[in-house]
Amino acid sequence: MLLPIRATAKGVLWVVFFGLAKTSQYTALAILGVDGWRRLKSTFKKQN
């Protein structure tokens, strides 16, 4: 990590950003629901 800050600050930033990413992921899954997730997966399988 090339940021010129202390290791504790880097650790805090990592936890915050990782937490935001996971929160966004779970929120999207909750919005989609099971049926939406299945439709999304089938759409990507058809494109391959």
ABEGO torsion letter per residue (X at the ends): XABBBBAAAAAAAAAAAAAAAAAAAAAAAAAAEAAAAAAAAAAAAAAX
